[in-house]
Amino acid sequence: MHPPESAPEEPSFATQRDPRLRILIPVIVAMAFLMEQLDSTIITTAIPDMARSLGTTPVRLNVAVTAYVLTVAAFIPVSGWFADRFGARRVFIAALLIFTTGSVLCGMADSFGMLVAMRIVQGLGGAMMTPVGRLILLRSFPRSELMTAMMYMSLPAVIGPVAGPLLGGFLTTYISWRWIFYANVPFGIIGIVLALRYLDDVRDDTSHKFDFGGFFLVATGVVLLQFGMENVSHPLVSAPANAALMVAAVLLLLGFRYYARGVAEPVVDLTLFRQRSFAVGTLAGGFCRIAINGMPYLLPLMLQIGLGLSPVASGLLTFVGSVGAIFIRPLLSRLLRAFGFGNVLIGSALAASAMMAAGSLIGPATPYWLIVLYVLVFGVTRTVQFMTSNTLAYADTPDEKLSRATSLGGILQQLTVSFGVSLSAMLLSIVSWHGEALTPGHFHEVFLIMAILPLLAIPGFLLLRPEDGVHISGYRKK
């Protein structure tokens, strides 16, 4: 008599149990990512209209931009702990609800103070949405299919910064500035409904206590650092005061490094940097992201100030970069399989440097079709670099450290976006330090300086070995 056959083991990943989730889960998370990415930039073109409506000045209204960014920076470090403690699905839905509610209240704001307060509410939701959404993706797909998930996740990061100003300008011009916030509502509601229906509520070990001391050091340090970088492009305090804040930020973060050695479960796990793929993907990749994130600030400004284009026309030209992102996405897996993470990252860093330098060749006589081609190629380069470094960062991270990795990775990505814009603005002010009006020549100088940054990432990329992330890339060294 044969022993009874045991029931087949249920697949451990949601996307293996239900093939529909291979599309649905990335779409749900990407929807949240796109809302958060758009909200970081969409308000900038609406500031003059908002200031008139709320009875304040455009300079003062920059506080609304800064308040959102600082809140996101402050609360990203705790997102992983909350996901482990309360469940990633529950925290993600709560973040969507908070963000959507904050969006409605921002649109209803009848005073400057109410707008700033509601932007803080939005930022609290945004701080949880992005890293927890990334964690959900990482836990829903087996590592061999991680590239597919990361492609969906990275697209909003590529499209958001170039689409935000364009969409904000369109809504403000033809409807009302309040609709830049109301536009989030249908996406938030759809995201909540789909998340309730399709996402698993996976949680990790909940035994470790919350690290209040570490949270204070990291959150305060990151907020001061973020504020200092934001202050370069949106001045709120004097230059000496800003320098003092930046020094204080660095001291706090260095203090956390010392503090974390004596804590069993620090709020940010710095031991992740001992893992080569995570360190290279986040730190070396960060040099490329700083330069690349400066482009959505520099190019539209040069097109408007240097070439005399309208905000809508320059926005339409720069938006073409998102077309390049969509074009290269299906080919990226083949590139990694043929060349491996290291070679693709080095190649994209060289290409990013060349494309930044090529921005110095754009002038009043440059035909529009050539600018469109330039932006399209840059969009391809940007997508390859972002998707490859983001995927590498989590490729070899142990499952038990994924929540902490997404928190730390989220902090670093947030800082590289701000640093790219702030560095670009600072360099523009330096090259025109006599107070002279900006010309295409000033922008050309900044493009050439920024082109150095991707090259600084190459020594880090050279540290990669053929086996790093091989179970994702499928690369086999010949």
N, C-alpha and C positions, 0 to 999 in steps of 0.2 A: 504494500500500500504506500503510495507516494505521499510525502508530506504536503500539506496545502501550500499553494503558491502564495508568496507574500504580495501584497498590493504594491504596484509600482510607486516609486517615490515621487512625490509631487515636486515639480520644479521650484527652485528657491527664488527665482526672479519673476516678478509680475509679468514682464513682457514674454516670458516663456510659457506662462500659464494661459495667457490670452494675447494672441498676436495683434489684436486691434490696439493694444496698449503701446505697441512700438511707435505708433503715430500719436495716439491720444495723450500719453504722458508728456512727451516733448512739447506738444502743442500747448497743453495747459501751462507748463512751466515757462515756455517761451512767451506766452501771452503776458505773464506777470513780469518777466524780464523786460519786455518791450515797454510796458507801462512805466517801469522804474527808470529805464534808460531815457525814454522820451521826457519824463518829468524833470530830469536833471538839466535839460537844455531848452525845453519848449518855452519856458517862461521868458527867456532872454529877449526875444524879439517883441514881446508884449509889454515890456516894462514901461515905455513911455505912456501907452494908453492906460495901463493900470494905475500909474502914478496920478494921471489927471482924474481918473474916476474916483480914487480913494483920497484925493486931496493931499498928496505928498509929492516928493521929488523923486526922479529916477534914481539918483544916487542913494537916497535913503531906502528906496525899494529894493536895492541890491541885498538888503538884509534878508528878504524873503528867499532869495536864491541861496544865500549862505546858510540860513537856518535849516533848510532842507538837507543840504550837503553835510553839515556838521552833525545833524541828528543821525543820518545814515552812518557816518563814520564812527559815532559814539557807540551805537548799538550792534553793529556787525559782530564785534568780538563775542557777544553772548548768544548769538543765534544758534551755534552748535550745541551749547549746553541746554538751551530751551528745547531744541529738537530731540535731544536724548531724554530729557526729563518728561516732556509732555507728549512726544510723538511728532514726527516730521509733518504728517498730514494735518494734524490739528493746528500746529503752529503756522503752517503755510496758509491754511484757510483763514486763521485769525489775522495774519498779516495782510491778506487780500481784503478782508473786511475793514481793517483799520485804514488801509491805504485808500480804498474806495470811499469810505465815509469821510476821510480827510479831504479827498478830492471834491466831494459835494460841498463841504463846508468852505473850502477855498473859493469855489465858484460863487457861493452865497455871501462871501465876506463883504461887509459894508464899512470896514475901517482897516487902516494899516495894521493895527495891533492884532485884529482877528485873523488877517491873512497870514501874518508871521506865525501865530499860534497854530493855525491849521496846517501850515507847511511843516511844522515840527511833528504834528500827528502823522502827516503823510510820510515824513522821514522815518518815523518809528516803524511803520508798515513796510516801507521800502528796505530798511535794514534787515528785516527778517525774510522778506520775499526772496531776495536774490540768493544768499548762501543756502537757505533751507530748500529752495527750489533746485539748486544744483545738487544738494545732498539727495533729494528724492530721485533725480535722474541717475545718479551714481549707484543708488541702491536698487533701481528698477531694471537695470541692464547688466548682463554678464560682462566681464571686462573685455571679452573678445568683440563685443558690439558697442563698446564705449564711444568709439569714434562717431557712430551714428547719432548717439545722444548728444555729444558735445557739439556736433555741427548745428543741431537745432538750437542749442543753448547759446552758441556764439553769435548766431545771426542777429539777434536783437542788439547785442553789443556793437556790432558793425553798423547796423542800420540806424539805431537810435540817435547817436550824436549828429548825423547828417540830416536825418528826417525831422528832428525836433524843431530847430529854428525855422525850417520851411513850413511845417505844419502849424507852428505857432503864429508865424506871419500870416498865413492864409486865414486861419480862424479869426485872428484879431482884426484883419483888414475887412473881411467879408461878413462876419457874424458878430462876435463879441469876444473879448479876452476871457470872459467867464467860461467859454466853451473849451478852452484849453484844459480845464479841469473836468468839466462835465463829460468830455469825450472819454474819460477813463471808466465811467460808470458801467456801460454795457459790457466792457471787457472784464471788469471786476466781477460783475454778477455771473457772467458765463463761466469765468474761471472758478468761482466758488461752487457753482452747481456741478461742473465737471469734476472738480477735485473731490467733492463729497461722494460722487458716484464711482470714480475710477481709481483713486489713489489709495494705496495701502498705508496704514498708520504704523509704520515701522519705528521702533525706538530702540535705543541701545542701553547700556548699563546706566542705571539711574542712582547708583549708590553714592557717587561722589558729590560733595557739597559744593555750593556755588562759591567761587573765589572772589569775594568782595574786594579785598585788597588789590589783587591783580587787575580786576575790572576797573577800579579807580585809576590805577597807574596807566593802564593801556588806553582807556577811554579818554582820559584827560590829555594824555600825550598825543594821541591820534587827532583829537578835536583841535588842539592848539596847532599841530602841524598842518592839518587841513585848513584851519582858519588862516594861518600864515600864508599858505599857497593861494587861497581864494583872495586874500587881501591884495595880492599883487595885481590881479586883473579887475577886482572890485574893491578899491581902497576904502576902508572904513576907519583905520587907525594910521598914525604916522609911521614912516619907515623905521625910525629907531625903536618904537614900541613893537612893531611887527617883528623886528630882528630879535628883540628880547623874548617875545612869545615863542619864536622858533627855537631859540636856545633852550628855553624851559621845556619845550616839547621833547627835544632830543635827550635832555637830562632825565625826564620822566621815563622815556622808553628804555634808556640805558639802565635806569633804576629797576625797571621791571625785569630786565634780563638777569640782574643780580638776585632780585626777589624770587624769581621763578625757580631758581636752583634749590630753594628750601621748601617748595610747595609740591605736594604729591600730585595734585591735579590743577595746575594753573589755568587761568581762563584762556590763555593763548599758549599752545604747545609749540615751543621753539625747537623741540627735538625733531620736529618734522624736517627741519633744514638739514639734518644728518642724512636724509634720504636724497640721493643724488637727483632723481628725476623731479622731485618736488622743488628742490632748491634751484635747479637749472630752469625749470618751467616758470617759476615765479620771479626769481631774482634776475637771472640773465634775460629772461623774456621781458622783464619789466623795463629794461633799457630800451628795447624796441617799442614797447607800448607807450612809453613817455613820448618818444619822437612821433609815433604814428598818431597818438591822441592830440598832438599839437596841430595836426593838419586841419581838422574841422574848424579850428579857431583861425588859423592863419590864412587859408585859401579864400574863404568867403570874404574876409576882411580885405584882403588884397584885391579881390575882384571888384569890391564896392569902392574902396578908397583909391586904389591905384588905377583901376580900369573904368571906373564910373558906372558899373552895373547897379541895377536896383537890387534890394535885398531878395526879392522873389526870384529874379533872374539868376543871381549868384547861388541861391539855394537850389534852384533847379539843376544848375550845372554840377554842383557838388553832390547832389543826390544820386547822380549817375554811378557813384562809387558803390552804392548798394546793389546795383545790377551786376557789377563784377563779383560781388560776394556770392550772389545766387549762382552765377555761372561756374565758379570754381568749386563750389561745395561738393558736387558729385565726383569730382576728379581727385579730391584730396586723399581719399583712401588709397587710390592707385599710386599716388606720389609717395606716400609713406611705405607702401608695400615694396616699391621699387628702390627707394633710397634710404629709408629709415628716418627716425626722428632727427638725429644729429645733422645729417646732410640737408634735410628739408629746412630745418631751422637756420642753418648757416646760409643756405641759398636765399631764403626769404629775408634774412637780415641784410645781406648784400643788396638785394633788390630794393628793400625799404630805404636803405641809405642812398642808392642811386635815384630813387623816385623823389626823395626829399630834396636832393641836390638839383634834380631836374626842374623843381619848382622855381628855381632861380632864373630859368630861361623864359618864364611866362611874362609877357609885357603887353602894352597896349596894341602892338601890331600882331600879336598871336591870334590866329583865326580860332573861332569858337569850336570848330570841329576838332582841332588839335587839343584844346583844353578838355573837351569831352573825352577824347581818347586817353589823355593823361590821367584824368580822374578815374576812368574805367580800369586802367592798368593798376593804378594805385589801390583801388578797391579790391582787386584780386590779390595783390601783395599783402594788403592789410588782413584780409580774411585768412590767407594761408598762415601768416605769423600768429594771429590771435588763436585760431582753432588748434594749431599744432602745439603751441606752448601751453594752452589751457588743458588740452587732453593729456599731454605729458605730465603735467603737475599732479594729476590724480591717477596716472596709469599704474603705478606700483605702490600706491598708498594702501596699507592694510585696512580691511573693512572696519575694524574697531576704531580707527583713527580718522575715518572719513568726515565725521561731523566737525572735528577740530580742524581738519585740513581745509574744509570749505569756509570756515570762519576766517582762518588766517589768510587763505587765498583771496577772500573777499575784501579784507582790509587792504592788501597789497594792490589789488586791481583798482579799488576806489582811489587810492593815493596816486597811482600812475596816471589816471585820468586827470585829476586835479593838477598834478605836477606838470603834465604835458601842456595844459592850457596856461598855467602860471609861468612856466619857464618861457613859453613863447611870448607872453605879454611882457615879461621882464626883459627879454632880449630886444624886443621892439623898442622899449623905453630906453635901453642902453644905446642902441645904434642911432637913435634920434635924440640923444641926450641934450642937445642944444635947444630943444623945444621946437624944432622945425617940424613942419607938416610931413606926415608919412607919405613916402613915395614908393613905387614898385622896387626901387633900389634898396630901401630899408628892409622890405620883406625878403628880397633876394639874399641879403646878408644873413638873415635869421634862418632861412631855409638851409643855407650851407652849413651853418653852425649846428643846427638840429640833425643834419645828415651824419654827424659824427657819432651820435648816440647808438644807433643800431650796430655800428662797428664795435662798440665797447661790449656788446653782448656775445660776440663771437668766441672769445676765450672761454666763456662759460659753456657755450654749446660744444666746444671741443672736448670738454670733460666727459661728455656722454659716451657710453659704451654701446656696442651693437645690440647687447641684450636688453638695454633699457627700453621698456615699453613694447618689447617685441611681441608679446601676446595680443597687443592691440594693432600694431602696425603690420605684423606678419612678415617683417623684413628678415631676410636671410643673407648675411654677408657672403659674397661670392669669394 
